[in-house]
Amino acid sequence: MLLTRENVQQNRNSILDYFMESATKLGDGLFTGSIATSIPNSKLQNHAIKTQIVASVSTNFLKLLIGRQRPSVEKPDPLNFKPLNLNSSYHSMPSGHTSATFALAASIGETCEDYKFLSYSLAVLVGISRIYLDNHWTSDVLAGAAVGYLSAKFVSYHW
C-alpha cells in the first residue's frame, strides 16, 4: 500500500490512532533535545545537541520560506503555498518532528553502530505517524528526513 494521504486516512482505526499519537511524541523537539542532552558519551552528546540546533533552525526557516499548506485544513491542497506566512497552517514542509528524529538518528548512527538500526527505525516511525495523523504530506516527511540527516552531516564536517 502506498503511503499517500488518501490511503492512510481511509485505513485509520482506533488502535493505530492511539499508537501513532504516542509515536509522534518521540519527534517533539523537547523530547529529542532531552535525549541529546542525556547521552553519556560527551563527544556524541555535543554532536547530537549541535545537530538538534541546526535541524531546528533549518526546519523553521524552511517552513516559513516555503509556506506549504498542511493537509489537515478544511480544503487540503498539496500545491497551496503561501511563503513567508506566519500562520502555522502553512508550515507543513518540512516536517519538524521528522527532522528532529532523523537528526538524532544520524548523530547516533555515526558513533554507535549498535543503535543505528533502532534510531533510524524510530525516526521512520515518527515520519509515518506524522502522515497518519494528517499533519504532513508524504513529501513533507521526506524533506524533514533529509533536513535532519543533512544537519548531522553539516555538524560532522563544519562544526
N, CA, C and O atoms as a DFTB+ gen file, in Angstrom:
636 C
 N C O
     1  1       0.841      -1.183       0.000
     2  2       0.000       0.000       0.000
     3  2       0.884       1.243       0.000
     4  3       1.843       1.332       0.767
     5  1       0.565       2.176      -0.843
     6  2       1.318       3.421      -0.898
     7  2       1.006       4.283       0.314
     8  3      -0.107       4.267       0.840
     9  1       2.001       5.027       0.742
    10  2       1.843       5.892       1.904
    11  2       1.344       7.268       1.444
    12  3       2.001       8.288       1.655
    13  1       0.170       7.268       0.815
    14  2      -0.429       8.521       0.393
    15  2      -1.480       8.925       1.409
    16  3      -1.985       8.095       2.165
    17  1      -1.795      10.177       1.421
    18  2      -2.766      10.690       2.386
    19  2      -4.092       9.933       2.292
    20  3      -4.656       9.537       3.312
    21  1      -4.579       9.734       1.089
    22  2      -5.873       9.091       0.898
    23  2      -5.866       7.656       1.429
    24  3      -6.786       7.249       2.139
    25  1      -4.828       6.893       1.081
    26  2      -4.739       5.507       1.560
    27  2      -4.662       5.436       3.068
    28  3      -5.333       4.614       3.693
    29  1      -3.847       6.294       3.654
    30  2      -3.669       6.274       5.107
    31  2      -4.959       6.667       5.806
    32  3      -5.383       5.988       6.742
    33  1      -5.585       7.738       5.374
    34  2      -6.786       8.231       6.058
    35  2      -7.957       7.261       5.924
    36  3      -8.798       7.185       6.820
    37  1      -8.021       6.528       4.828
    38  2      -9.102       5.546       4.639
    39  2      -8.918       4.304       5.504
    40  3      -9.878       3.574       5.747
    41  1      -7.705       4.058       5.968
    42  2      -7.421       2.832       6.721
    43  2      -7.115       3.086       8.190
    44  3      -6.487       2.249       8.840
    45  1      -7.540       4.209       8.717
    46  2      -7.298       4.503      10.129
    47  2      -8.207       3.650      11.015
    48  3      -9.309       3.266      10.623
    49  1      -7.707       3.363      12.235
    50  2      -8.525       2.664      13.222
    51  2      -8.084       3.105      14.614
    52  3      -7.027       3.717      14.769
    53  1      -8.876       2.800      15.605
    54  2      -8.640       3.319      16.954
    55  2      -7.340       2.799      17.578
    56  3      -6.691       3.519      18.336
    57  1      -6.962       1.581      17.273
    58  2      -5.713       1.040      17.829
    59  2      -4.517       1.771      17.232
    60  3      -3.614       2.191      17.956
    61  1      -4.514       1.922      15.904
    62  2      -3.420       2.653      15.264
    63  2      -3.426       4.123      15.657
    64  3      -2.366       4.731      15.808
    65  1      -4.612       4.697      15.823
    66  2      -4.689       6.097      16.265
    67  2      -3.915       6.289      17.564
    68  3      -3.104       7.207      17.683
    69  1      -4.172       5.421      18.532
    70  2      -3.504       5.513      19.832
    71  2      -1.990       5.320      19.684
    72  3      -1.202       6.074      20.255
    73  1      -1.599       4.312      18.919
    74  2      -0.178       4.021      18.722
    75  2       0.535       5.188      18.036
    76  3       1.619       5.590      18.460
    77  1      -0.064       5.725      16.990
    78  2       0.574       6.808      16.233
    79  2       0.610       8.111      17.030
    80  3       1.563       8.881      16.914
    81  1      -0.415       8.359      17.834
    82  2      -0.394       9.550      18.692
    83  2       0.733       9.460      19.711
    84  3       1.325      10.475      20.076
    85  1       1.028       8.266      20.167
    86  2       2.152       8.061      21.091
    87  2       3.480       8.172      20.348
    88  3       4.412       8.817      20.828
    89  1       3.564       7.549      19.191
    90  2       4.811       7.541      18.420
    91  2       5.217       8.936      17.981
    92  3       6.405       9.258      17.966
    93  1       4.258       9.761      17.628
    94  2       4.589      11.090      17.117
    95  2       5.266      11.944      18.184
    96  3       6.022      12.860      17.862
    97  1       4.994      11.645      19.451
    98  2       5.602      12.416      20.548
    99  2       7.108      12.218      20.613
   100  3       7.818      13.050      21.178
   101  1       7.602      11.132      20.043
   102  2       9.044      10.897      20.008
   103  2       9.769      11.948      19.170
   104  3      10.974      12.144      19.323
   105  1       9.042      12.618      18.292
   106  2       9.651      13.618      17.427
   107  2       9.552      15.033      17.934
   108  3      10.055      15.957      17.294
   109  1       8.919      15.222      19.064
   110  2       8.827      16.564      19.639
   111  2      10.231      17.063      19.960
   112  3      11.048      16.318      20.501
   113  1      10.508      18.303      19.632
   114  2      11.837      18.868      19.844
   115  2      12.301      18.815      21.285
   116  3      13.490      18.637      21.546
   117  1      11.378      18.965      22.225
   118  2      11.766      18.862      23.636
   119  2      12.220      17.443      23.975
   120  3      13.147      17.254      24.762
   121  1      11.567      16.455      23.380
   122  2      11.949      15.070      23.630
   123  2      13.308      14.764      23.003
   124  3      14.194      14.232      23.672
   125  1      13.475      15.099      21.717
   126  2      14.751      14.795      21.054
   127  2      15.886      15.607      21.671
   128  3      17.009      15.118      21.789
   129  1      15.594      16.838      22.061
   130  2      16.616      17.645      22.734
   131  2      17.002      17.055      24.080
   132  3      18.175      17.064      24.455
   133  1      16.020      16.545      24.800
   134  2      16.298      15.909      26.095
   135  2      17.149      14.655      25.916
   136  3      18.069      14.402      26.694
   137  1      16.837      13.882      24.895
   138  2      17.643      12.683      24.609
   139  2      19.077      13.111      24.271
   140  3      20.040      12.532      24.773
   141  1      19.204      14.116      23.427
   142  2      20.541      14.579      23.026
   143  2      21.366      15.015      24.234
   144  3      22.550      14.693      24.326
   145  1      20.745      15.745      25.159
   146  2      21.493      16.215      26.335
   147  2      21.740      15.115      27.353
   148  3      22.568      15.282      28.248
   149  1      21.040      13.992      27.233
   150  2      21.183      12.881      28.185
   151  2      22.198      11.831      27.746
   152  3      22.469      10.893      28.496
   153  1      22.753      11.966      26.571
   154  2      23.702      10.970      26.063
   155  2      24.971      11.002      26.913
   156  3      25.576      12.062      27.077
   157  1      25.379       9.857      27.454
   158  2      26.530       9.847      28.369
   159  2      27.884      10.100      27.689
   160  3      28.798      10.626      28.324
   161  1      28.021       9.742      26.433
   162  2      29.258       9.977      25.703
   163  2      29.325      11.457      25.345
   164  3      28.506      11.935      24.560
   165  1      30.287      12.192      25.906
   166  2      30.317      13.656      25.748
   167  2      30.528      14.094      24.300
   168  3      29.972      15.108      23.878
   169  1      31.320      13.347      23.536
   170  2      31.529      13.704      22.124
   171  2      30.225      13.556      21.341
   172  3      29.849      14.443      20.573
   173  1      29.542      12.430      21.541
   174  2      28.268      12.201      20.866
   175  2      27.213      13.190      21.353
   176  3      26.425      13.704      20.559
   177  1      27.199      13.453      22.645
   178  2      26.243      14.405      23.200
   179  2      26.419      15.783      22.548
   180  3      25.441      16.410      22.141
   181  1      27.649      16.241      22.454
   182  2      27.944      17.535      21.834
   183  2      27.477      17.560      20.380
   184  3      26.872      18.532      19.928
   185  1      27.765      16.477      19.651
   186  2      27.345      16.374      18.253
   187  2      25.819      16.385      18.139
   188  3      25.261      17.086      17.295
   189  1      25.153      15.611      18.986
   190  2      23.696      15.499      18.931
   191  2      23.016      16.829      19.261
   192  3      22.029      17.196      18.622
   193  1      23.532      17.544      20.245
   194  2      22.958      18.850      20.602
   195  2      23.118      19.838      19.454
   196  3      22.170      20.535      19.090
   197  1      24.304      19.897      18.891
   198  2      24.537      20.803      17.754
   199  2      23.649      20.438      16.567
   200  3      23.123      21.310      15.876
   201  1      23.495      19.136      16.344
   202  2      22.651      18.678      15.238
   203  2      21.197      19.069      15.463
   204  3      20.507      19.458      14.520
   205  1      20.729      18.969      16.695
   206  2      19.355      19.389      17.008
   207  2      19.169      20.882      16.736
   208  3      18.133      21.298      16.216
   209  1      20.155      21.669      17.080
   210  2      20.082      23.121      16.847
   211  2      20.032      23.418      15.352
   212  3      19.180      24.180      14.895
   213  1      20.942      22.820      14.596
   214  2      20.983      23.062      13.145
   215  2      19.686      22.599      12.487
   216  3      19.134      23.302      11.640
   217  1      19.201      21.429      12.869
   218  2      17.960      20.908      12.284
   219  2      16.774      21.807      12.614
   220  3      15.939      22.073      11.750
   221  1      16.695      22.273      13.847
   222  2      15.575      23.116      14.252
   223  2      15.582      24.453      13.518
   224  3      14.555      24.886      12.995
   225  1      16.727      25.094      13.482
   226  2      16.823      26.392      12.791
   227  2      16.528      26.223      11.313
   228  3      15.769      27.003      10.738
   229  1      17.121      25.211      10.692
   230  2      16.905      24.972       9.257
   231  2      15.443      24.663       8.950
   232  3      14.870      25.197       8.000
   233  1      14.855      23.803       9.758
   234  2      13.460      23.409       9.540
   235  2      12.525      24.603       9.667
   236  3      11.660      24.813       8.816
   237  1      12.696      25.376      10.719
   238  2      11.801      26.522      10.920
   239  2      11.987      27.590       9.850
   240  3      11.016      28.221       9.434
   241  1      13.207      27.797       9.406
   242  2      13.454      28.732       8.317
   243  2      12.766      28.258       7.039
   244  3      12.113      29.043       6.351
   245  1      12.918      26.961       6.722
   246  2      12.295      26.421       5.516
   247  2      10.770      26.436       5.594
   248  3      10.108      26.732       4.600
   249  1      10.207      26.123       6.752
   250  2       8.747      26.181       6.918
   251  2       8.223      27.569       6.552
   252  3       7.241      27.708       5.822
   253  1       8.891      28.579       7.070
   254  2       8.473      29.960       6.808
   255  2       8.691      30.333       5.341
   256  3       7.835      30.959       4.717
   257  1       9.832      29.946       4.808
   258  2      10.174      30.292       3.428
   259  2       9.265      29.589       2.422
   260  3       8.833      30.202       1.446
   261  1       8.971      28.308       2.653
   262  2       8.179      27.522       1.701
   263  2       6.688      27.810       1.839
   264  3       6.003      28.006       0.836
   265  1       6.187      27.839       3.046
   266  2       4.777      28.161       3.278
   267  2       3.783      27.179       2.694
   268  3       2.797      27.592       2.083
   269  1       4.015      25.914       2.863
   270  2       3.106      24.902       2.316
   271  2       1.945      24.625       3.268
   272  3       2.126      24.506       4.480
   273  1       0.754      24.526       2.691
   274  2      -0.457      24.256       3.460
   275  2      -0.432      22.841       4.028
   276  3      -0.028      21.897       3.349
   277  1      -0.864      22.703       5.271
   278  2      -0.957      21.384       5.909
   279  2      -2.154      20.615       5.332
   280  3      -3.112      21.224       4.855
   281  1      -2.099      19.296       5.377
   282  2      -3.215      18.506       4.850
   283  2      -4.446      18.516       5.756
   284  3      -5.537      18.159       5.313
   285  1      -4.287      18.912       6.992
   286  2      -5.397      18.825       7.947
   287  2      -6.379      19.990       7.879
   288  3      -7.317      20.047       8.673
   289  1      -6.181      20.913       6.950
   290  2      -7.101      22.043       6.831
   291  2      -8.380      21.619       6.117
   292  3      -8.470      20.502       5.608
   293  1      -9.372      22.513       6.081
   294  2     -10.689      22.161       5.541
   295  2     -10.638      21.698       4.082
   296  3     -11.252      20.688       3.735
   297  1      -9.924      22.415       3.240
   298  2      -9.802      22.031       1.828
   299  2      -8.320      21.830       1.511
   300  3      -7.666      22.729       0.982
   301  1      -7.796      20.652       1.834
   302  2      -6.363      20.429       1.661
   303  2      -5.938      20.423       0.195
   304  3      -6.603      19.841      -0.661
   305  1      -4.821      21.081      -0.069
   306  2      -4.270      21.148      -1.416
   307  2      -2.750      21.104      -1.298
   308  3      -2.145      22.058      -0.807
   309  1      -2.126      20.019      -1.737
   310  2      -0.675      19.915      -1.600
   311  2       0.095      20.944      -2.427
   312  3       1.301      21.109      -2.248
   313  1      -0.589      21.624      -3.317
   314  2       0.067      22.637      -4.142
   315  2      -0.256      24.057      -3.693
   316  3       0.009      25.012      -4.422
   317  1      -0.827      24.203      -2.499
   318  2      -1.149      25.518      -1.967
   319  2       0.019      25.997      -1.114
   320  3       0.290      25.449      -0.046
   321  1       0.705      27.025      -1.597
   322  2       1.864      27.592      -0.909
   323  2       1.633      29.075      -0.644
   324  3       1.150      29.798      -1.515
   325  1       1.974      29.518       0.545
   326  2       1.945      30.939       0.896
   327  2       3.244      31.249       1.640
   328  3       3.275      31.279       2.870
   329  1       4.318      31.480       0.876
   330  2       5.612      31.741       1.510
   331  2       5.567      32.946       2.453
   332  3       4.819      33.899       2.235
   333  1       6.374      32.878       3.491
   334  2       6.523      33.935       4.485
   335  2       5.239      34.206       5.257
   336  3       5.016      35.320       5.731
   337  1       4.400      33.188       5.380
   338  2       3.145      33.296       6.117
   339  2       3.385      32.834       7.552
   340  3       3.973      31.775       7.769
   341  1       2.940      33.607       8.520
   342  2       3.141      33.250       9.925
   343  2       2.098      32.280      10.458
   344  3       2.240      31.781      11.574
   345  1       1.061      32.003       9.690
   346  2       0.014      31.074      10.086
   347  2       0.566      29.641      10.033
   348  3       1.043      29.203       8.987
   349  1       0.503      28.920      11.141
   350  2       1.077      27.568      11.198
   351  2       0.372      26.578      10.262
   352  3       0.899      25.494      10.014
   353  1      -0.788      26.924       9.750
   354  2      -1.457      26.079       8.757
   355  2      -0.659      26.018       7.460
   356  3      -0.920      25.178       6.599
   357  1       0.318      26.918       7.329
   358  2       1.182      26.963       6.153
   359  2       2.637      26.679       6.516
   360  3       3.561      27.219       5.907
   361  1       2.822      25.835       7.506
   362  2       4.176      25.442       7.922
   363  2       4.324      23.925       7.848
   364  3       4.825      23.297       8.781
   365  1       3.887      23.347       6.742
   366  2       3.881      21.896       6.614
   367  2       5.222      21.317       6.162
   368  3       5.584      20.212       6.567
   369  1       5.956      22.046       5.335
   370  2       7.192      21.499       4.776
   371  2       8.391      22.284       5.244
   372  3       8.429      23.509       5.129
   373  1       9.378      21.574       5.777
   374  2       9.498      20.148       6.066
   375  2       8.922      19.799       7.435
   376  3       8.658      20.687       8.246
   377  1       8.731      18.530       7.685
   378  2       8.205      18.063       8.963
   379  2       9.259      18.250      10.053
   380  3      10.352      17.689       9.966
   381  1       8.934      19.031      11.070
   382  2       9.859      19.281      12.165
   383  2      10.095      18.065      13.039
   384  3      11.223      17.817      13.465
   385  1       9.038      17.299      13.313
   386  2       9.190      16.088      14.113
   387  2      10.137      15.101      13.417
   388  3      11.007      14.500      14.048
   389  1       9.946      14.953      12.108
   390  2      10.792      14.037      11.348
   391  2      12.223      14.550      11.273
   392  3      13.175      13.778      11.390
   393  1      12.367      15.837      11.080
   394  2      13.691      16.441      11.030
   395  2      14.452      16.213      12.335
   396  3      15.624      15.836      12.318
   397  1      13.790      16.440      13.453
   398  2      14.435      16.274      14.758
   399  2      14.851      14.827      15.005
   400  3      15.946      14.569      15.506
   401  1      13.972      13.878      14.651
   402  2      14.311      12.477      14.911
   403  2      15.390      11.962      13.967
   404  3      16.237      11.169      14.376
   405  1      15.372      12.397      12.716
   406  2      16.431      11.975      11.802
   407  2      17.761      12.637      12.156
   408  3      18.815      12.032      11.959
   409  1      17.734      13.845      12.666
   410  2      18.964      14.480      13.125
   411  2      19.579      13.677      14.265
   412  3      20.783      13.421      14.284
   413  1      18.735      13.287      15.208
   414  2      19.214      12.491      16.342
   415  2      19.687      11.113      15.879
   416  3      20.733      10.635      16.318
   417  1      18.925      10.480      14.999
   418  2      19.296       9.154      14.490
   419  2      20.631       9.205      13.744
   420  3      21.469       8.316      13.898
   421  1      20.819      10.232      12.950
   422  2      22.076      10.347      12.198
   423  2      23.255      10.590      13.137
   424  3      24.342      10.056      12.917
   425  1      23.051      11.382      14.168
   426  2      24.116      11.593      15.161
   427  2      24.479      10.289      15.851
   428  3      25.655       9.945      15.967
   429  1      23.475       9.572      16.303
   430  2      23.705       8.303      16.992
   431  2      24.316       7.280      16.034
   432  3      25.237       6.548      16.397
   433  1      23.799       7.240      14.819
   434  2      24.274       6.273      13.836
   435  2      25.730       6.446      13.448
   436  3      26.400       5.471      13.107
   437  1      26.229       7.676      13.495
   438  2      27.630       7.922      13.151
   439  2      28.587       7.356      14.192
   440  3      29.711       6.980      13.861
   441  1      28.155       7.294      15.434
   442  2      29.040       6.909      16.525
   443  2      28.733       5.540      17.114
   444  3      29.649       4.812      17.496
   445  1      27.470       5.186      17.193
   446  2      27.056       3.954      17.877
   447  2      26.402       2.994      16.892
   448  3      25.184       2.998      16.717
   449  1      27.208       2.196      16.269
   450  2      26.713       1.245      15.269
   451  2      25.637       0.326      15.837
   452  3      24.715      -0.065      15.121
   453  1      25.747      -0.021      17.109
   454  2      24.770      -0.923      17.735
   455  2      23.367      -0.323      17.810
   456  3      22.387      -1.067      17.863
   457  1      23.254       0.987      17.814
   458  2      21.956       1.653      17.944
   459  2      21.480       2.303      16.646
   460  3      20.432       2.949      16.619
   461  1      22.235       2.133      15.593
   462  2      21.907       2.777      14.313
   463  2      20.545       2.328      13.780
   464  3      19.708       3.162      13.434
   465  1      20.323       1.018      13.712
   466  2      19.064       0.495      13.168
   467  2      17.879       0.946      14.013
   468  3      16.858       1.371      13.473
   469  1      18.008       0.857      15.324
   470  2      16.926       1.261      16.221
   471  2      16.613       2.749      16.077
   472  3      15.446       3.133      15.990
   473  1      17.639       3.580      16.052
   474  2      17.396       5.022      15.988
   475  2      16.751       5.430      14.665
   476  3      15.848       6.266      14.645
   477  1      17.213       4.842      13.563
   478  2      16.591       5.158      12.269
   479  2      15.180       4.573      12.169
   480  3      14.302       5.185      11.561
   481  1      14.959       3.416      12.748
   482  2      13.612       2.820      12.732
   483  2      12.618       3.711      13.475
   484  3      11.495       3.918      13.015
   485  1      13.032       4.229      14.609
   486  2      12.161       5.139      15.365
   487  2      11.915       6.435      14.595
   488  3      10.813       6.983      14.631
   489  1      12.933       6.921      13.905
   490  2      12.768       8.136      13.096
   491  2      11.762       7.901      11.964
   492  3      10.923       8.758      11.686
   493  1      11.850       6.747      11.320
   494  2      10.891       6.409      10.263
   495  2       9.486       6.305      10.846
   496  3       8.527       6.787      10.243
   497  1       9.358       5.686      12.005
   498  2       8.060       5.568      12.666
   499  2       7.458       6.943      12.945
   500  3       6.263       7.149      12.738
   501  1       8.268       7.874      13.409
   502  2       7.772       9.234      13.650
   503  2       7.282       9.848      12.342
   504  3       6.215      10.461      12.306
   505  1       8.043       9.691      11.283
   506  2       7.620      10.223       9.982
   507  2       6.289       9.641       9.533
   508  3       5.416      10.369       9.061
   509  1       6.134       8.346       9.676
   510  2       4.870       7.694       9.307
   511  2       3.731       8.215      10.179
   512  3       2.619       8.424       9.694
   513  1       4.007       8.424      11.459
   514  2       2.956       8.927      12.358
   515  2       2.487      10.314      11.945
   516  3       1.309      10.639      12.090
   517  1       3.393      11.130      11.435
   518  2       3.024      12.487      11.008
   519  2       2.073      12.448       9.810
   520  3       1.165      13.272       9.703
   521  1       2.287      11.491       8.918
   522  2       1.398      11.316       7.772
   523  2       0.071      10.725       8.252
   524  3      -1.002      11.196       7.873
   525  1       0.156       9.709       9.073
   526  2      -1.037       9.032       9.579
   527  2      -1.955      10.006      10.314
   528  3      -3.172       9.965      10.132
   529  1      -1.388      10.875      11.135
   530  2      -2.188      11.827      11.910
   531  2      -2.628      13.037      11.092
   532  3      -3.254      13.954      11.622
   533  1      -2.301      13.037       9.809
   534  2      -2.714      14.072       8.863
   535  2      -2.104      15.441       9.176
   536  3      -2.713      16.479       8.920
   537  1      -0.896      15.422       9.731
   538  2      -0.187      16.677       9.990
   539  2       0.707      17.081       8.819
   540  3       1.045      18.254       8.658
   541  1       1.086      16.093       8.002
   542  2       2.021      16.362       6.908
   543  2       1.712      15.516       5.686
   544  3       1.132      14.434       5.777
   545  1       2.117      16.045       4.542
   546  2       2.103      15.293       3.299
   547  2       3.337      14.391       3.302
   548  3       4.294      14.658       4.029
   549  1       3.325      13.345       2.512
   550  2       4.459      12.425       2.444
   551  2       5.745      13.164       2.074
   552  3       6.797      12.898       2.656
   553  1       5.673      14.076       1.126
   554  2       6.866      14.816       0.715
   555  2       7.405      15.711       1.836
   556  3       8.608      15.966       1.888
   557  1       6.538      16.188       2.730
   558  2       6.998      16.972       3.885
   559  2       7.874      16.122       4.793
   560  3       8.893      16.582       5.309
   561  1       7.459      14.872       4.979
   562  2       8.188      13.944       5.837
   563  2       9.529      13.587       5.196
   564  3      10.550      13.531       5.881
   565  1       9.528      13.349       3.902
   566  2      10.789      13.060       3.208
   567  2      11.741      14.251       3.295
   568  3      12.944      14.081       3.491
   569  1      11.197      15.446       3.148
   570  2      12.031      16.652       3.267
   571  2      12.567      16.793       4.688
   572  3      13.725      17.164       4.878
   573  1      11.743      16.502       5.681
   574  2      12.185      16.560       7.069
   575  2      13.292      15.561       7.346
   576  3      14.248      15.874       8.056
   577  1      13.174      14.368       6.797
   578  2      14.218      13.357       6.963
   579  2      15.532      13.842       6.352
   580  3      16.602      13.664       6.935
   581  1      15.442      14.445       5.192
   582  2      16.644      14.967       4.537
   583  2      17.279      16.095       5.346
   584  3      18.498      16.132       5.511
   585  1      16.462      17.004       5.846
   586  2      16.989      18.115       6.655
   587  2      17.680      17.576       7.906
   588  3      18.773      18.026       8.252
   589  1      17.061      16.630       8.575
   590  2      17.661      16.059       9.782
   591  2      18.976      15.361       9.495
   592  3      19.965      15.576      10.196
   593  1      18.993      14.531       8.474
   594  2      20.202      13.800       8.108
   595  2      21.315      14.766       7.699
   596  3      22.456      14.643       8.144
   597  1      20.963      15.728       6.844
   598  2      21.965      16.685       6.375
   599  2      22.459      17.597       7.498
   600  3      23.598      18.063       7.458
   601  1      21.626      17.853       8.482
   602  2      22.050      18.645       9.638
   603  2      23.165      17.923      10.389
   604  3      24.146      18.543      10.802
   605  1      23.011      16.619      10.564
   606  2      24.049      15.832      11.240
   607  2      25.336      15.821      10.424
   608  3      26.427      15.919      10.985
   609  1      25.218      15.704       9.122
   610  2      26.405      15.722       8.264
   611  2      27.078      17.093       8.302
   612  3      28.305      17.185       8.330
   613  1      26.280      18.149       8.302
   614  2      26.834      19.503       8.395
   615  2      27.643      19.662       9.677
   616  3      28.764      20.171       9.650
   617  1      27.077      19.229      10.795
   618  2      27.776      19.336      12.074
   619  2      29.061      18.511      12.046
   620  3      30.086      18.954      12.564
   621  1      29.022      17.337      11.456
   622  2      30.209      16.474      11.395
   623  2      31.351      17.120      10.621
   624  3      32.515      16.996      11.002
   625  1      31.021      17.802       9.545
   626  2      32.064      18.332       8.669
   627  2      32.393      19.813       8.880
   628  3      33.466      20.267       8.483
   629  1      31.479      20.569       9.503
   630  2      31.690      22.015       9.576
   631  2      31.619      22.620      10.959
   632  3      31.867      23.816      11.111
   633  1      31.285      21.829      11.987
   634  2      31.126      22.458      13.303
   635  2      31.785      21.621      14.345
   636  3      31.766      21.974      15.524
